[in-house]
Amino acid sequence: MELKKRKDDFSSNNSDALRTQIRWLIRRDMDEVLAIERASFEFPWTEDEFLACLRQRNCIGTVAELDHEIVGFMIYELHQSMLKILNFSVAPHMRRQGVGRQMVQRLIDKLSQQRRREIVLEVRETNLEAQLFFKNCDFRALQVLRNHYDDTCEDAYYMRYCLRAADADFQSGNRLSEFDAA
Ligand SMILES: CC(C)(COP(=O)(O)OP(=O)(O)OC[C@H]1O[C@@H](n2cnc3c(N)ncnc32)[C@H](O)[C@@H]1OP(=O)(O)O)[C@@H](O)C(=O)NCCC(=O)NCCS
């Protein structure tokens, strides 16, 4: 499923977002990623926390790059039937230009009806901006996780994006898959 595009996606204001490249996070990106992390969160992950997470076999890091500058990053986990976003941020000066949506769309494109059909995440109850962002990306809040964090007594919302059968049919509906199924 393709997320709703901004009506002004093709205006000059948004041409930067259109040129964003999404690639694997590598060790030498860490300084820029940490700068975005610290600018974005009251309780940022440390470098050690990033590295410990990325050492896990099922953990993936990606960055969005624009003109050789890292403008966003995402850390997610692979599970048998879903992907879980663990950490995700866009540099403050690059927000509201479609970078976040592009990164989430990249993740949605990895889903398939046969295997992983869902993307899940936890978002702080005070992080209204992220809640509105994910709602706009067709995620829905499923559950309130009471006192979820060690650092504050905040609750979390458990949000989920679920691939619809119609979208998956569209994605997998090519001649080869029909041949395989026969
Ligand atoms: C959440 C975040 C990643 C969104 O990234 P972004 O690149 O600014 O998002 P986009 O430009 O792709 O926004 C897509 C749509 O989401 C919604 N949206 C995004 N930010 C919003 C905000 N601050 N308020 C209301 N709606 C918002 C809008 O509908 C927007 O479309 P529009 O700009 O055409 O109105 C970014 O705000 C961020 O890094 N926040 C701090 C870190 C964070 O909270 N991460 C998530 C942890 S769970």
PDBQT file of the ligand as one rigid body, heavy atoms in Angstrom, charges set to zero:
ROOT
HETATM    1  C1  LIG A 201       7.781  11.499  14.120  1.00  0.00    +0.000 C 
HETATM    2  C2  LIG A 201       8.810  11.962  13.068  1.00  0.00    +0.000 C 
HETATM    3  C3  LIG A 201       9.792  10.824  12.779  1.00  0.00    +0.000 C 
HETATM    4  C4  LIG A 201       8.063  12.333  11.772  1.00  0.00    +0.000 C 
HETATM    5  O1  LIG A 201       9.016  12.598  10.760  1.00  0.00    +0.000 OA
HETATM    6  P1  LIG A 201       8.764  13.702   9.611  1.00  0.00    +0.000 P 
HETATM    7  O2  LIG A 201       9.795  13.507   8.567  1.00  0.00    +0.000 OA
HETATM    8  O3  LIG A 201       8.661  15.045  10.213  1.00  0.00    +0.000 OA
HETATM    9  O4  LIG A 201       7.319  13.278   9.101  1.00  0.00    +0.000 OA
HETATM   10  P2  LIG A 201       6.680  13.576   7.640  1.00  0.00    +0.000 P 
HETATM   11  O5  LIG A 201       7.142  14.882   7.128  1.00  0.00    +0.000 OA
HETATM   12  O6  LIG A 201       6.935  12.386   6.780  1.00  0.00    +0.000 OA
HETATM   13  O7  LIG A 201       5.131  13.670   8.055  1.00  0.00    +0.000 OA
HETATM   14  C5  LIG A 201       4.122  12.909   7.418  1.00  0.00    +0.000 C 
HETATM   15  C6  LIG A 201       2.782  13.313   8.010  1.00  0.00    +0.000 C 
HETATM   16  O8  LIG A 201       2.706  12.917   9.403  1.00  0.00    +0.000 OA
HETATM   17  C7  LIG A 201       1.971  13.918  10.137  1.00  0.00    +0.000 C 
HETATM   18  N1  LIG A 201       2.863  14.627  11.045  1.00  0.00    +0.000 N 
HETATM   19  C8  LIG A 201       4.210  14.569  11.101  1.00  0.00    +0.000 A 
HETATM   20  N2  LIG A 201       4.680  15.345  12.078  1.00  0.00    +0.000 NA
HETATM   21  C9  LIG A 201       3.607  15.930  12.660  1.00  0.00    +0.000 A 
HETATM   22  C10 LIG A 201       3.440  16.862  13.726  1.00  0.00    +0.000 A 
HETATM   23  N3  LIG A 201       4.504  17.361  14.385  1.00  0.00    +0.000 N 
HETATM   24  N4  LIG A 201       2.187  17.260  14.051  1.00  0.00    +0.000 NA
HETATM   25  C11 LIG A 201       1.115  16.789  13.369  1.00  0.00    +0.000 A 
HETATM   26  N5  LIG A 201       1.203  15.897  12.347  1.00  0.00    +0.000 NA
HETATM   27  C12 LIG A 201       2.439  15.472  12.007  1.00  0.00    +0.000 A 
HETATM   28  C13 LIG A 201       1.451  14.910   9.099  1.00  0.00    +0.000 C 
HETATM   29  O9  LIG A 201       0.188  14.442   8.654  1.00  0.00    +0.000 OA
HETATM   30  C14 LIG A 201       2.486  14.788   8.004  1.00  0.00    +0.000 C 
HETATM   31  O10 LIG A 201       2.006  15.179   6.744  1.00  0.00    +0.000 OA
HETATM   32  P3  LIG A 201       1.959  16.758   6.358  1.00  0.00    +0.000 P 
HETATM   33  O11 LIG A 201       3.301  17.323   6.717  1.00  0.00    +0.000 OA
HETATM   34  O12 LIG A 201       1.662  16.711   4.898  1.00  0.00    +0.000 OA
HETATM   35  O13 LIG A 201       0.857  17.352   7.185  1.00  0.00    +0.000 OA
HETATM   36  C15 LIG A 201       9.569  13.233  13.554  1.00  0.00    +0.000 C 
HETATM   37  O14 LIG A 201       8.633  14.188  14.033  1.00  0.00    +0.000 OA
HETATM   38  C16 LIG A 201      10.559  12.973  14.668  1.00  0.00    +0.000 C 
HETATM   39  O15 LIG A 201      11.717  12.611  14.410  1.00  0.00    +0.000 OA
HETATM   40  N6  LIG A 201      10.142  13.146  15.953  1.00  0.00    +0.000 N 
HETATM   41  C17 LIG A 201      11.047  13.006  17.090  1.00  0.00    +0.000 C 
HETATM   42  C18 LIG A 201      11.429  11.566  17.326  1.00  0.00    +0.000 C 
HETATM   43  C19 LIG A 201      10.223  10.671  17.570  1.00  0.00    +0.000 C 
HETATM   44  O16 LIG A 201       9.264  11.039  18.239  1.00  0.00    +0.000 OA
HETATM   45  N7  LIG A 201      10.289   9.448  16.992  1.00  0.00    +0.000 N 
HETATM   46  C20 LIG A 201       9.227   8.464  17.101  1.00  0.00    +0.000 C 
HETATM   47  C21 LIG A 201       9.410   7.650  18.318  1.00  0.00    +0.000 C 
HETATM   48  S1  LIG A 201       8.118   6.416  18.458  1.00  0.00    +0.000 SA
ENDROOT
TORSDOF 0
